[in-house]
Amino acid sequence: MQIVDLVKLDDLMNNYYTPFIKSKLDNKEIDYEKQIKELDKQLDRIKTVYIKGIVKENEFEKEFNHIEYQKQDLLKKWQEQKQYESLNFTVDDLLILEDKQHLDIYIRPEEFVLGLYNCVQDLTREKAQKLIATYIDNLELQVVNSNLEIANINFREDFLCSLVNNHNEYGIPLNYSLFSDEDGSKIPMNHEGKTHEEAYNYFEKLKSTITDNCKLNYYEIEADEQLEDVGFIPNGDYEKVLRLIVLSDSKRYDDKTLRLGVITLDMESAVLSRIGKTKEASNELCYI
């Protein structure tokens, strides 16, 4: 499971976080179009002197390839710049991507299992080595029923530092786990605080992105003085806690009590949604 989480993190980093950071970098002063036009002029000049017999063929090829390489490199960077400038991501959008990954485990477990299988199948030796080299310092292993399993993943210190730096400089989501649920699973809690209104607006935004017939609930609770426990009375028979949000609205509260917004998934609605999808698929199969 931890390897799958690592692959999911790698997907977020490569497809969303890195482009988001690059979109914030101030590289718009680089006039790629002007530089490319200048290289085109150089290519025209070297072609002209070659045709006139001023330079030999091997010298022409060497100079031509050098200029062409520079041009292709600038074209790639120019295209990337256009893509980054067109991004409309906000910090909350990135956080929602994380939470939807988490939701999919419960809303579409069959797809999750299939993704897990594909993840293992696609994880070639080269990809595994790259993942480990990028993120992992060392692995803690344990023997379970005569099988060797991963007990814990210790991330590279420079990777963890980059997460903190990118959070501070660009607002990239940064989670830490202060509390666990009754199953022992760590509950993600974003590092930055939100006001009561911001937390509820985030909940509403997350809820609006879910196309399945699932019910999300929102609560506001207080942690105990030792910051060891939190609790609430659920609306449903069983709810899975998806995220905790630190409430930092100093205008509403004068004391130092840790108050949290809690987003949960009503598991009954998730099960009913899966059953409905299974029936729809069955009806479509019968129709065909």
Secondary structure as a PSIPRED ss2 file (coil, helix, strand):
# PSIPRED VFORMAT (PSIPRED V4.0)

   1 M C   1.000  0.000  0.000
   2 Q H   0.000  1.000  0.000
   3 I H   0.000  1.000  0.000
   4 V H   0.000  1.000  0.000
   5 D H   0.000  1.000  0.000
   6 L H   0.000  1.000  0.000
   7 V H   0.000  1.000  0.000
   8 K H   0.000  1.000  0.000
   9 L H   0.000  1.000  0.000
  10 D H   0.000  1.000  0.000
  11 D H   0.000  1.000  0.000
  12 L H   0.000  1.000  0.000
  13 M H   0.000  1.000  0.000
  14 N H   0.000  1.000  0.000
  15 N H   0.000  1.000  0.000
  16 Y H   0.000  1.000  0.000
  17 Y H   0.000  1.000  0.000
  18 T H   0.000  1.000  0.000
  19 P H   0.000  1.000  0.000
  20 F H   0.000  1.000  0.000
  21 I H   0.000  1.000  0.000
  22 K H   0.000  1.000  0.000
  23 S H   0.000  1.000  0.000
  24 K H   0.000  1.000  0.000
  25 L C   1.000  0.000  0.000
  26 D C   1.000  0.000  0.000
  27 N C   1.000  0.000  0.000
  28 K C   1.000  0.000  0.000
  29 E C   1.000  0.000  0.000
  30 I C   1.000  0.000  0.000
  31 D C   1.000  0.000  0.000
  32 Y H   0.000  1.000  0.000
  33 E H   0.000  1.000  0.000
  34 K H   0.000  1.000  0.000
  35 Q H   0.000  1.000  0.000
  36 I H   0.000  1.000  0.000
  37 K H   0.000  1.000  0.000
  38 E H   0.000  1.000  0.000
  39 L H   0.000  1.000  0.000
  40 D H   0.000  1.000  0.000
  41 K H   0.000  1.000  0.000
  42 Q H   0.000  1.000  0.000
  43 L H   0.000  1.000  0.000
  44 D H   0.000  1.000  0.000
  45 R H   0.000  1.000  0.000
  46 I H   0.000  1.000  0.000
  47 K H   0.000  1.000  0.000
  48 T H   0.000  1.000  0.000
  49 V H   0.000  1.000  0.000
  50 Y H   0.000  1.000  0.000
  51 I H   0.000  1.000  0.000
  52 K C   1.000  0.000  0.000
  53 G C   1.000  0.000  0.000
  54 I C   1.000  0.000  0.000
  55 V C   1.000  0.000  0.000
  56 K C   1.000  0.000  0.000
  57 E H   0.000  1.000  0.000
  58 N H   0.000  1.000  0.000
  59 E H   0.000  1.000  0.000
  60 F H   0.000  1.000  0.000
  61 E H   0.000  1.000  0.000
  62 K H   0.000  1.000  0.000
  63 E H   0.000  1.000  0.000
  64 F H   0.000  1.000  0.000
  65 N H   0.000  1.000  0.000
  66 H H   0.000  1.000  0.000
  67 I H   0.000  1.000  0.000
  68 E H   0.000  1.000  0.000
  69 Y H   0.000  1.000  0.000
  70 Q H   0.000  1.000  0.000
  71 K H   0.000  1.000  0.000
  72 Q H   0.000  1.000  0.000
  73 D H   0.000  1.000  0.000
  74 L H   0.000  1.000  0.000
  75 L H   0.000  1.000  0.000
  76 K H   0.000  1.000  0.000
  77 K H   0.000  1.000  0.000
  78 W H   0.000  1.000  0.000
  79 Q H   0.000  1.000  0.000
  80 E H   0.000  1.000  0.000
  81 Q H   0.000  1.000  0.000
  82 K H   0.000  1.000  0.000
  83 Q H   0.000  1.000  0.000
  84 Y H   0.000  1.000  0.000
  85 E H   0.000  1.000  0.000
  86 S C   1.000  0.000  0.000
  87 L C   1.000  0.000  0.000
  88 N C   1.000  0.000  0.000
  89 F C   1.000  0.000  0.000
  90 T C   1.000  0.000  0.000
  91 V H   0.000  1.000  0.000
  92 D H   0.000  1.000  0.000
  93 D H   0.000  1.000  0.000
  94 L H   0.000  1.000  0.000
  95 L H   0.000  1.000  0.000
  96 I H   0.000  1.000  0.000
  97 L H   0.000  1.000  0.000
  98 E H   0.000  1.000  0.000
  99 D H   0.000  1.000  0.000
 100 K H   0.000  1.000  0.000
 101 Q H   0.000  1.000  0.000
 102 H H   0.000  1.000  0.000
 103 L H   0.000  1.000  0.000
 104 D H   0.000  1.000  0.000
 105 I H   0.000  1.000  0.000
 106 Y H   0.000  1.000  0.000
 107 I H   0.000  1.000  0.000
 108 R C   1.000  0.000  0.000
 109 P H   0.000  1.000  0.000
 110 E H   0.000  1.000  0.000
 111 E H   0.000  1.000  0.000
 112 F H   0.000  1.000  0.000
 113 V H   0.000  1.000  0.000
 114 L H   0.000  1.000  0.000
 115 G H   0.000  1.000  0.000
 116 L H   0.000  1.000  0.000
 117 Y H   0.000  1.000  0.000
 118 N H   0.000  1.000  0.000
 119 C H   0.000  1.000  0.000
 120 V H   0.000  1.000  0.000
 121 Q H   0.000  1.000  0.000
 122 D H   0.000  1.000  0.000
 123 L C   1.000  0.000  0.000
 124 T C   1.000  0.000  0.000
 125 R H   0.000  1.000  0.000
 126 E H   0.000  1.000  0.000
 127 K H   0.000  1.000  0.000
 128 A H   0.000  1.000  0.000
 129 Q H   0.000  1.000  0.000
 130 K H   0.000  1.000  0.000
 131 L H   0.000  1.000  0.000
 132 I H   0.000  1.000  0.000
 133 A H   0.000  1.000  0.000
 134 T H   0.000  1.000  0.000
 135 Y H   0.000  1.000  0.000
 136 I E   0.000  0.000  1.000
 137 D E   0.000  0.000  1.000
 138 N E   0.000  0.000  1.000
 139 L E   0.000  0.000  1.000
 140 E E   0.000  0.000  1.000
 141 L E   0.000  0.000  1.000
 142 Q E   0.000  0.000  1.000
 143 V E   0.000  0.000  1.000
 144 V E   0.000  0.000  1.000
 145 N C   1.000  0.000  0.000
 146 S C   1.000  0.000  0.000
 147 N E   0.000  0.000  1.000
 148 L E   0.000  0.000  1.000
 149 E E   0.000  0.000  1.000
 150 I E   0.000  0.000  1.000
 151 A E   0.000  0.000  1.000
 152 N E   0.000  0.000  1.000
 153 I E   0.000  0.000  1.000
 154 N E   0.000  0.000  1.000
 155 F E   0.000  0.000  1.000
 156 R C   1.000  0.000  0.000
 157 E H   0.000  1.000  0.000
 158 D H   0.000  1.000  0.000
 159 F H   0.000  1.000  0.000
 160 L H   0.000  1.000  0.000
 161 C H   0.000  1.000  0.000
 162 S H   0.000  1.000  0.000
 163 L H   0.000  1.000  0.000
 164 V H   0.000  1.000  0.000
 165 N H   0.000  1.000  0.000
 166 N H   0.000  1.000  0.000
 167 H H   0.000  1.000  0.000
 168 N H   0.000  1.000  0.000
 169 E H   0.000  1.000  0.000
 170 Y H   0.000  1.000  0.000
 171 G C   1.000  0.000  0.000
 172 I C   1.000  0.000  0.000
 173 P C   1.000  0.000  0.000
 174 L C   1.000  0.000  0.000
 175 N E   0.000  0.000  1.000
 176 Y E   0.000  0.000  1.000
 177 S C   1.000  0.000  0.000
 178 L C   1.000  0.000  0.000
 179 F C   1.000  0.000  0.000
 180 S E   0.000  0.000  1.000
 181 D C   1.000  0.000  0.000
 182 E C   1.000  0.000  0.000
 183 D C   1.000  0.000  0.000
 184 G C   1.000  0.000  0.000
 185 S C   1.000  0.000  0.000
 186 K E   0.000  0.000  1.000
 187 I C   1.000  0.000  0.000
 188 P C   1.000  0.000  0.000
 189 M E   0.000  0.000  1.000
 190 N E   0.000  0.000  1.000
 191 H C   1.000  0.000  0.000
 192 E C   1.000  0.000  0.000
 193 G C   1.000  0.000  0.000
 194 K E   0.000  0.000  1.000
 195 T C   1.000  0.000  0.000
 196 H H   0.000  1.000  0.000
 197 E H   0.000  1.000  0.000
 198 E H   0.000  1.000  0.000
 199 A H   0.000  1.000  0.000
 200 Y H   0.000  1.000  0.000
 201 N H   0.000  1.000  0.000
 202 Y H   0.000  1.000  0.000
 203 F H   0.000  1.000  0.000
 204 E H   0.000  1.000  0.000
 205 K H   0.000  1.000  0.000
 206 L H   0.000  1.000  0.000
 207 K H   0.000  1.000  0.000
 208 S H   0.000  1.000  0.000
 209 T C   1.000  0.000  0.000
 210 I C   1.000  0.000  0.000
 211 T C   1.000  0.000  0.000
 212 D C   1.000  0.000  0.000
 213 N C   1.000  0.000  0.000
 214 C C   1.000  0.000  0.000
 215 K C   1.000  0.000  0.000
 216 L E   0.000  0.000  1.000
 217 N E   0.000  0.000  1.000
 218 Y E   0.000  0.000  1.000
 219 Y E   0.000  0.000  1.000
 220 E E   0.000  0.000  1.000
 221 I E   0.000  0.000  1.000
 222 E E   0.000  0.000  1.000
 223 A C   1.000  0.000  0.000
 224 D C   1.000  0.000  0.000
 225 E C   1.000  0.000  0.000
 226 Q C   1.000  0.000  0.000
 227 L C   1.000  0.000  0.000
 228 E C   1.000  0.000  0.000
 229 D C   1.000  0.000  0.000
 230 V C   1.000  0.000  0.000
 231 G C   1.000  0.000  0.000
 232 F C   1.000  0.000  0.000
 233 I C   1.000  0.000  0.000
 234 P C   1.000  0.000  0.000
 235 N C   1.000  0.000  0.000
 236 G C   1.000  0.000  0.000
 237 D C   1.000  0.000  0.000
 238 Y C   1.000  0.000  0.000
 239 E E   0.000  0.000  1.000
 240 K E   0.000  0.000  1.000
 241 V E   0.000  0.000  1.000
 242 L E   0.000  0.000  1.000
 243 R E   0.000  0.000  1.000
 244 L E   0.000  0.000  1.000
 245 I E   0.000  0.000  1.000
 246 V E   0.000  0.000  1.000
 247 L E   0.000  0.000  1.000
 248 S C   1.000  0.000  0.000
 249 D C   1.000  0.000  0.000
 250 S C   1.000  0.000  0.000
 251 K C   1.000  0.000  0.000
 252 R C   1.000  0.000  0.000
 253 Y C   1.000  0.000  0.000
 254 D C   1.000  0.000  0.000
 255 D C   1.000  0.000  0.000
 256 K C   1.000  0.000  0.000
 257 T C   1.000  0.000  0.000
 258 L C   1.000  0.000  0.000
 259 R E   0.000  0.000  1.000
 260 L E   0.000  0.000  1.000
 261 G E   0.000  0.000  1.000
 262 V E   0.000  0.000  1.000
 263 I E   0.000  0.000  1.000
 264 T E   0.000  0.000  1.000
 265 L E   0.000  0.000  1.000
 266 D E   0.000  0.000  1.000
 267 M H   0.000  1.000  0.000
 268 E H   0.000  1.000  0.000
 269 S H   0.000  1.000  0.000
 270 A H   0.000  1.000  0.000
 271 V H   0.000  1.000  0.000
 272 L H   0.000  1.000  0.000
 273 S H   0.000  1.000  0.000
 274 R H   0.000  1.000  0.000
 275 I H   0.000  1.000  0.000
 276 G H   0.000  1.000  0.000
 277 K H   0.000  1.000  0.000
 278 T H   0.000  1.000  0.000
 279 K H   0.000  1.000  0.000
 280 E H   0.000  1.000  0.000
 281 A H   0.000  1.000  0.000
 282 S H   0.000  1.000  0.000
 283 N H   0.000  1.000  0.000
 284 E H   0.000  1.000  0.000
 285 L H   0.000  1.000  0.000
 286 C H   0.000  1.000  0.000
 287 Y H   0.000  1.000  0.000
 288 I C   1.000  0.000  0.000
